[in-house]
Amino acid sequence: MNENLNLAAALTLGGLTVGAIAHGGATGFVKERMDAMSAISKAMKTIGQMMQGKEPYDAAAVRLNVATIKSHAGLALTRLFPPDSLQKPSEAKEEIWTNWQEFEVLANQLSVYAEGLEHSADNKRMHIGTYGTDHMRDGMMTSGKMPDVMQLSQMPAEGVFNMLAKTCSACHQQFRLKKQ
Ligand code: HEC
């Protein structure tokens, strides 16, 4: 108990708390990326609650949280996965390094969608509903074309948020071991 509290306190100093205790034993890059993912995850949850109406929608808060996600995306994400960094308790799959290009694409997508959400945060109130999420997403993704930040900034924030969330699961599905 005391030990856990100390660990939590130590990790809080790094500005990263969520899920920290579950990272027991992780060091180096593995720890860094678990902490980064936890920060991303916390930001997603906060935004998700606003999108679902569980918390009042606040565009400034969306921007603030999504900035955290952006700061851990793209190169900031891929640089945490050097070769041979699969030490326990990592849940990363070896496939990351055999399919590095795809991994990079997803890391960059995360960055583009995060930036897109930053720019579309004021568009929450458009009444596009699920049309704005599914159709835009599927349309863009199956055509093989990813919308750029300019296009995303014109879309409803909910739709962009969905695309962002899809990127998390797409990468996890391919490159992260399933939790038991
Ligand atoms: C480019 C790939 C990629 C993207 C995009 C990505 N992740 Fe991850 N994520 C991973 C990998 C790989 C791991 C496992 C890392 C490890 O254990 O070494 C992981 C681990 C996690 C974990 C577990 C951390 C822990 O405590 O062990 C969480 C939570 C998480 N991701 C949330 C998210 C969320 C939320 C998003 C989207 C906003 C996201 N991730 C986007 C690849 C990605």
Residues whose N, C-alpha, C, O or C-beta is under 5 A from the ligand:
A	BS01	HEC	G19 V30 M34 M37 S38 I40 S41 M44 P89 S90 E91 A92 F103 L106 A107 L110 L164 T167 C168 C171 H172 F175 R176
